[in-house]
Structure formats: structure tokens, C-alpha cells
């Protein structure tokens, strides 16, 4: 009996010691995250959730916020599908269906300044904004497969940007500190579901993390932060990665690792899914020397129903835009005195120019307001 009791005590002490070592490691990797949380960074609240097929999605029927580091807040309301809407009432079916990432969701701007709603008003078309921040082509196509049939839009607007292809050929979306799985194109050209789901969205989008943004720095505050936040995320991440590393299943698809091919696959499918309606390939986010490249690549698929609107050409063509620095001053977000660049997304001025480019292309295709 004494021997058995001694073994039980030894096992318990060993377990405590091992968990102590594990927690010490967690503490070490958590401190950069903790101090980053204390800085005046922009963030979202009550807006995103994990999703088994999409990796993450916008919470349906929510009233979330994009909160600027300098204190201002942009309200974002969603309907039952997770589409960003103007009010608590979803728009009528049909109209314009937008597929893209944060540059189309425009979470940094009030909807009245965002190009999807500007062009919707200009053409008297309902706006169905299915964009989600952090998405790549794989997620956009998955959304298109569901919502083109469901919404029956008169036109589909499909964002074309270099980072959308890069996100579509890797199992993880870009994220600070953590791994966030997302669907991706595999080497066969098929879309593979996320490797696993992460609790990071559940933990960052509720009021838990908001508390740590304001609380005084202390040992106790750090301990609770690690215990209630990073411990849960890293435990899930490391456990899932361990299972993947020791998995001998043949269905762990190898990523495509070819951004240009991913773009071609996405464009080919969105054209197929958008048959019998207008499709706008909205090009944005390329450098000046890339202007016109996608018009050349996809010239053979352009017709009266498939249009290409090169927003980059419009943005770079403005008389004041002489170089990259001038481009950033004119089209990105600045704050403070002297002004500091705080966000590379397109500001209200850039969105107005994108709307004008789209209106010019679509006004003869869709019935405009009278």
C-alpha cells in the first residue's frame, strides 16, 4: 500500500511539475501578446466567429464595432446571413452581391462611405455585402457557391487582389502570434476545409479581451490573461498540430502553393457560377507596374457579361499620385498631428473613386436611378 501511495504521489508531483514547465513556456510566449494588447491598436469587437468550413465568418444578426486605436468606433450591423447591412433590416433579394475581404467589407468606414453602398445607391440596387475580413479566394468561392443561388443577384462583384491568392494557397490565414486555419486550394485544384477550428475568435470578439486592453499592468493581470486567454488558444493549437504531425491519413491535402493558378481557378469558377448575370472582376491593391496585367491575363473571358474594372488604374491615374508615398497619403488612413499612417486600407476618398470607376462600367449594364 505504501509503495502504491508513493507512486501515486510521485505521478501527481511529476504531472504538476510538467504542467508548471508548460505554463512557464506559455507565460514566455504570451508576454508579447499581452503587451501588444495594451497598446493602442485598432481591433474589432463582437463581429467574428470560428466556422468549420470557412475558418471564420461574421456573426449573423450582430451589432459589432471596428474600434480605432485612437478611440473612434465604426458600427457594423449584420443580417441573418452575416452580410453587412445599413440598418437592422436586410435588403431585398437580388441587386449587387459583393465577394471579397476587408477592402470590400470596409469595416474601417461607415457604410455611407464604403464603395459597395455608394455604387448600390448610384444604381438603385440592393447591396448584398458578403465580404469578410481575412478571406482569400477559397472562402470567397465557397460563399459564392451558396449565395449566388440564394440571393439571385443581378450582378456579382468579385474582388481581385494579390493577397487573396496568397491566402488561398496556405492552410493558415495571416495572423499575429497564433495559427488560424482556413480553407485552401490543394494541388488538385480542389478547396480543402480548414485543418481545425480555433477558439481565438470566440476569445477576442467577446468582452473578455476588452477588459485586458484597459486594465493596469500587474503580475496578477498577466496571470489571468495567460490563464483565460492564451492558454486556451495555444492548448488547442498545439494539440491539433500534434495530431496533424502524427497523422498518417492520406487526406491531408498538400497546398497548391501557386498564387497565379489559384487566381485562375477562382476566376474560372466565379465566371461559371455567375452565368446569366453580370460579373465584375474588381481589381485592387496591385502596384503601379501591375496595372492592366489582369486585363491581359483574362482578356479571353471578358465579354458583355464579364467586366473588368481596374480600380488601381483609376487610383494611380489621379494627377497628385506621383509615387507610392503620394498614393499612401491620399488613399490610406492617417491620424494625429503630425499625421501618422495607421491603416493601409482604402479611406473614404479612395472608396469614392472606386465607386466612380464601377459606376462608369455598370451604368450601361444595369438600370440606373431615375
C-alpha positions as CSV (number, residue, x, y, z in Angstrom):
1,X,0.0,0.0,0.0
2,X,2.8,2.4,0.9
3,X,4.5,1.7,-2.4
4,X,1.3,2.3,-4.3
5,X,0.7,5.6,-2.4
6,X,4.3,6.7,-3.0
7,X,3.9,6.0,-6.8
8,X,0.6,8.0,-6.9
9,X,2.3,10.9,-5.1
10,X,5.3,10.7,-7.5
11,X,3.0,10.7,-10.5
12,X,1.0,13.6,-9.2
13,X,4.1,15.6,-8.5
14,X,5.5,14.8,-11.9
15,X,2.3,16.0,-13.5
16,X,2.4,19.2,-11.5
17,X,6.0,19.8,-12.5
18,X,5.3,19.1,-16.2
19,X,2.3,21.4,-16.2
20,X,4.4,24.0,-14.4
21,X,7.0,23.8,-17.1
22,X,4.3,24.1,-19.7
23,X,2.7,27.1,-18.0
24,X,6.1,28.8,-17.8
25,X,6.5,28.3,-21.5
26,X,3.0,29.7,-22.1
27,X,3.9,32.7,-19.9
28,X,7.0,33.3,-22.1
29,X,5.2,33.2,-25.4
30,X,2.2,35.1,-24.0
31,X,4.0,38.3,-22.8
32,X,4.5,39.8,-26.3
33,X,0.8,39.2,-26.9
34,X,-0.1,40.7,-23.5
35,X,1.9,43.9,-24.1
36,X,0.6,44.2,-27.7
37,X,-2.9,44.1,-26.2
38,X,-2.1,47.0,-24.0
39,X,-1.0,49.2,-27.0
40,X,-3.5,51.5,-28.8
41,X,-4.2,49.1,-31.7
42,X,-7.3,49.1,-33.8
43,X,-9.5,46.0,-33.3
44,X,-12.9,44.5,-33.8
45,X,-15.4,43.5,-31.2
46,X,-18.5,41.2,-31.3
47,X,-18.1,40.6,-35.0
48,X,-16.3,37.3,-35.9
49,X,-16.7,33.6,-35.0
50,X,-14.9,30.4,-36.0
51,X,-16.5,28.3,-38.7
52,X,-15.8,24.7,-39.6
53,X,-16.0,25.2,-43.4
54,X,-14.8,28.8,-43.8
55,X,-12.3,29.0,-40.9
56,X,-14.1,32.1,-39.6
57,X,-17.1,34.2,-40.5
58,X,-19.1,37.2,-39.5
59,X,-21.6,36.6,-36.7
60,X,-25.2,36.8,-38.1
61,X,-27.6,39.3,-36.6
62,X,-25.0,41.2,-34.6
63,X,-24.1,44.7,-33.9
64,X,-20.3,44.8,-33.8
65,X,-17.7,47.5,-34.0
66,X,-14.4,48.3,-35.6
67,X,-12.6,50.3,-32.8
68,X,-9.8,52.6,-33.9
69,X,-6.7,52.7,-31.7
70,X,-7.3,56.4,-31.2
71,X,-10.7,55.8,-29.8
72,X,-13.2,56.3,-32.6
73,X,-15.6,53.4,-33.4
74,X,-17.4,52.3,-36.5
75,X,-20.6,50.4,-36.1
76,X,-21.2,47.3,-38.2
77,X,-24.6,45.6,-38.3
78,X,-25.3,42.2,-40.0
79,X,-28.3,40.3,-41.2
80,X,-29.2,36.7,-40.7
81,X,-26.6,35.6,-43.3
82,X,-23.8,37.6,-41.7
83,X,-23.9,40.3,-44.5
84,X,-23.0,43.8,-43.5
85,X,-26.2,46.0,-43.8
86,X,-27.2,49.6,-43.4
87,X,-29.8,49.1,-40.7
88,X,-31.3,46.2,-38.8
89,X,-33.4,45.2,-41.8
90,X,-31.8,43.1,-44.5
91,X,-32.0,44.4,-48.1
92,X,-34.3,42.9,-50.7
93,X,-33.0,39.9,-52.6
94,X,-31.2,40.4,-55.9
95,X,-29.2,43.5,-56.5
96,X,-25.4,43.5,-56.2
97,X,-23.6,40.6,-54.4
98,X,-20.1,41.6,-53.2
99,X,-17.4,39.0,-52.5
100,X,-14.1,40.0,-51.0
101,X,-12.2,40.7,-47.9
102,X,-11.8,43.8,-45.6
103,X,-11.3,46.1,-48.7
104,X,-14.9,45.2,-49.7
105,X,-16.4,44.8,-46.2
106,X,-14.9,48.3,-45.5
107,X,-15.1,47.8,-41.7
108,X,-12.9,50.9,-41.1
109,X,-15.6,53.1,-42.7
110,X,-19.3,53.8,-42.1
111,X,-21.3,52.1,-44.7
112,X,-22.2,55.5,-46.2
113,X,-18.6,56.0,-47.2
114,X,-18.0,52.4,-48.5
115,X,-17.9,51.7,-52.2
116,X,-20.4,48.8,-52.2
117,X,-23.1,51.0,-50.8
118,X,-22.1,54.1,-52.8
119,X,-22.4,52.1,-56.1
120,X,-25.6,50.5,-54.8
121,X,-27.2,53.9,-54.3
122,X,-25.9,55.2,-57.6
123,X,-27.5,52.3,-59.5
124,X,-30.6,52.0,-57.2
125,X,-29.6,48.4,-56.5
126,X,-29.9,46.5,-53.2
127,X,-26.4,45.7,-51.7
128,X,-25.6,42.1,-50.5
129,X,-22.2,42.5,-48.9
130,X,-20.9,39.0,-48.3
131,X,-17.2,40.1,-47.8
132,X,-15.3,39.1,-44.7
133,X,-12.0,40.4,-43.4
134,X,-9.1,38.0,-43.8
135,X,-10.7,36.0,-46.6
136,X,-9.0,34.6,-49.6
137,X,-10.2,33.2,-52.9
138,X,-11.1,29.8,-51.4
139,X,-13.5,31.3,-48.9
140,X,-14.9,33.7,-51.5
141,X,-15.7,30.9,-53.8
142,X,-17.3,28.9,-51.0
143,X,-19.5,31.9,-50.3
144,X,-20.3,32.3,-54.0
145,X,-21.4,28.6,-54.3
146,X,-24.1,29.3,-51.6
147,X,-25.2,32.8,-52.1
148,X,-25.4,33.3,-55.8
149,X,-28.2,30.8,-56.0
150,X,-29.8,32.0,-52.8
151,X,-29.6,35.8,-53.5
152,X,-30.1,35.7,-57.3
153,X,-28.2,39.0,-57.8
154,X,-28.4,41.0,-61.0
155,X,-24.6,41.3,-60.7
156,X,-21.7,39.8,-58.8
157,X,-18.7,41.9,-57.8
158,X,-15.7,39.7,-57.2
159,X,-12.6,41.4,-55.7
160,X,-9.3,40.5,-57.3
161,X,-6.2,41.3,-55.2
162,X,-2.8,39.7,-54.8
163,X,-3.1,38.8,-51.2
164,X,-6.4,37.0,-51.8
165,X,-4.4,34.4,-53.9
166,X,-1.7,34.1,-51.3
167,X,-4.3,33.4,-48.6
168,X,-5.9,30.7,-50.8
169,X,-2.7,28.6,-51.1
170,X,-1.8,28.2,-47.5
171,X,-3.7,26.3,-44.7
172,X,-3.4,29.3,-42.3
173,X,-4.7,32.9,-42.7
174,X,-2.3,35.7,-41.8
175,X,-2.5,36.4,-38.1
176,X,-0.3,37.8,-35.4
177,X,1.1,35.3,-32.8
178,X,-1.4,32.5,-33.5
179,X,-2.2,30.0,-36.2
180,X,-5.7,30.5,-37.7
181,X,-6.7,27.6,-40.1
182,X,-8.6,28.5,-43.2
183,X,-9.7,26.6,-46.4
184,X,-7.2,26.5,-49.2
185,X,-6.7,25.2,-52.7
186,X,-4.8,21.9,-52.8
187,X,-2.6,20.6,-55.5
188,X,-5.5,19.0,-57.3
189,X,-7.2,22.4,-57.5
190,X,-9.9,21.4,-55.0
191,X,-10.8,23.5,-52.0
192,X,-9.8,21.7,-48.7
193,X,-11.6,22.6,-45.5
194,X,-9.7,24.1,-42.5
195,X,-7.5,21.7,-40.7
196,X,-9.2,22.5,-37.4
197,X,-11.1,25.4,-35.8
198,X,-9.5,27.7,-33.2
199,X,-11.1,29.4,-30.2
200,X,-9.2,32.7,-31.0
201,X,-12.3,34.4,-32.4
202,X,-14.6,33.4,-29.5
203,X,-12.0,34.8,-27.1
204,X,-11.1,38.0,-28.9
205,X,-14.5,39.0,-30.1
206,X,-16.3,39.0,-26.7
207,X,-15.8,41.4,-23.8
208,X,-13.1,39.3,-22.2
209,X,-10.2,40.8,-24.1
210,X,-11.7,44.3,-24.0
211,X,-11.1,44.2,-20.2
212,X,-7.4,43.5,-20.6
213,X,-7.0,46.4,-23.0
214,X,-7.9,48.8,-20.2
215,X,-6.7,47.0,-17.0
216,X,-3.5,48.2,-15.2
217,X,-0.4,46.1,-15.9
218,X,0.4,43.8,-12.9
219,X,1.6,40.2,-12.2
220,X,-2.0,39.2,-11.4
221,X,-3.3,40.8,-14.6
222,X,-0.7,38.9,-16.6
223,X,-1.5,35.6,-14.9
224,X,-5.2,35.9,-15.5
225,X,-4.6,36.9,-19.1
226,X,-2.5,33.8,-19.7
227,X,-4.9,31.5,-17.9
228,X,-8.1,32.8,-19.5
229,X,-6.8,33.7,-23.0
230,X,-3.5,32.5,-24.4
231,X,-3.6,29.1,-22.5
232,X,-6.9,28.1,-24.2
233,X,-5.7,29.2,-27.7
234,X,-2.3,27.6,-27.5
235,X,-3.5,24.4,-25.9
236,X,-5.9,23.9,-28.8
237,X,-3.3,24.9,-31.4
238,X,-0.5,22.7,-30.2
239,X,-2.9,19.7,-29.7
240,X,-4.3,20.0,-33.2
241,X,-0.8,20.5,-34.7
242,X,0.4,17.4,-32.8
243,X,-2.4,15.3,-34.2
244,X,-1.7,16.5,-37.7
245,X,2.0,15.8,-37.4
246,X,1.4,12.2,-36.3
247,X,-1.4,11.6,-38.7
248,X,-0.8,9.1,-41.4
249,X,-4.1,9.8,-43.2
250,X,-3.7,10.4,-46.9
251,X,-6.4,13.1,-47.0
252,X,-4.2,15.8,-45.5
253,X,-4.1,17.6,-48.8
254,X,-0.9,19.4,-49.9
255,X,-1.5,23.2,-50.5
256,X,-1.4,24.4,-54.1
257,X,1.5,26.8,-53.4
258,X,0.9,28.7,-56.7
259,X,-0.9,32.0,-56.3
260,X,-1.4,32.7,-60.0
261,X,-3.0,29.3,-60.6
262,X,-5.3,29.9,-57.5
263,X,-6.4,33.2,-59.1
264,X,-7.1,31.4,-62.4
265,X,-9.1,28.7,-60.6
266,X,-11.1,31.3,-58.7
267,X,-11.9,33.4,-61.7
268,X,-12.8,30.4,-63.8
269,X,-15.3,29.2,-61.1
270,X,-16.8,32.6,-60.4
271,X,-17.5,33.0,-64.1
272,X,-19.2,29.7,-64.2
273,X,-21.2,30.4,-61.0
274,X,-22.3,33.8,-62.3
275,X,-23.8,32.6,-65.6
276,X,-26.8,34.6,-66.8
277,X,-25.9,37.7,-64.8
278,X,-23.3,40.4,-64.8
279,X,-19.9,39.7,-63.2
280,X,-17.5,42.4,-62.3
281,X,-13.9,41.4,-61.6
282,X,-12.8,44.4,-59.4
283,X,-9.0,44.6,-59.4
284,X,-7.5,46.5,-56.5
285,X,-4.3,46.5,-54.5
286,X,-1.7,45.9,-57.1
287,X,1.4,48.1,-57.6
288,X,1.5,50.6,-60.4
289,X,3.6,48.4,-62.7
290,X,0.9,45.7,-62.5
291,X,-1.9,47.9,-64.0
292,X,-3.5,46.2,-66.9
293,X,-1.9,42.8,-66.2
294,X,-5.2,41.1,-65.3
295,X,-7.0,42.6,-68.3
296,X,-4.3,40.9,-70.4
297,X,-4.4,37.6,-68.5
298,X,-8.2,37.3,-68.6
299,X,-8.9,39.1,-71.9
300,X,-10.3,35.9,-73.4
301,X,-13.0,35.6,-70.8
302,X,-14.2,39.2,-70.8
303,X,-17.5,39.8,-72.7
304,X,-20.7,41.8,-72.2
305,X,-21.5,39.8,-69.1
306,X,-17.9,39.6,-67.6
307,X,-16.4,43.0,-67.0
308,X,-13.1,44.0,-65.5
309,X,-12.9,47.2,-63.5
310,X,-9.3,48.2,-62.7
311,X,-9.6,50.3,-59.6
312,X,-5.8,50.5,-59.4
313,X,-5.7,52.3,-62.8
314,X,-8.2,54.9,-61.5
315,X,-6.3,55.4,-58.2
316,X,-2.9,55.7,-59.8
317,X,-4.2,58.0,-62.6
318,X,-5.1,60.9,-60.3
319,X,-2.8,63.9,-61.0
320,X,-1.5,64.1,-57.4
321,X,-0.4,60.5,-57.3
322,X,3.3,60.7,-58.4
323,X,4.7,57.8,-56.3
324,X,4.0,55.3,-53.6
325,X,4.3,57.8,-50.9
326,X,1.7,60.1,-52.5
327,X,-0.5,57.1,-53.0
328,X,-0.4,56.2,-49.3
329,X,-1.0,59.8,-48.3
330,X,-4.1,60.1,-50.5
331,X,-5.7,56.7,-50.0
332,X,-4.8,55.3,-46.6
333,X,-5.8,56.2,-43.0
334,X,-3.8,58.8,-41.1
335,X,-4.2,60.1,-37.6
336,X,-2.6,62.6,-35.3
337,X,-0.7,65.8,-35.5
338,X,1.7,65.4,-37.3
339,X,-0.3,62.7,-39.1
340,X,0.8,59.1,-38.7
341,X,-0.1,56.2,-41.1
342,X,-2.4,53.9,-39.0
343,X,-4.0,51.7,-41.6
344,X,-3.3,50.7,-45.2
345,X,-6.9,50.0,-46.2
346,X,-8.6,52.4,-48.6
347,X,-10.1,55.5,-47.0
348,X,-13.3,57.3,-48.0
349,X,-11.6,59.2,-50.8
350,X,-10.3,56.0,-52.4
351,X,-13.7,54.3,-52.0
352,X,-15.4,57.2,-53.8
353,X,-13.0,56.8,-56.7
354,X,-13.6,53.1,-56.8
355,X,-17.4,53.7,-56.9
356,X,-16.9,56.1,-59.8
357,X,-15.0,53.5,-61.8
358,X,-17.6,50.9,-61.1
359,X,-20.4,53.2,-62.0
360,X,-18.9,54.1,-65.3
361,X,-18.6,50.4,-66.2
362,X,-22.0,49.3,-64.9
363,X,-24.3,52.3,-65.7
364,X,-24.8,51.0,-69.2
365,X,-25.2,47.4,-68.0
366,X,-27.7,47.9,-65.2
367,X,-30.7,50.2,-65.0
368,X,-29.6,53.3,-63.2
369,X,-31.7,55.5,-60.9
370,X,-34.2,57.9,-62.5
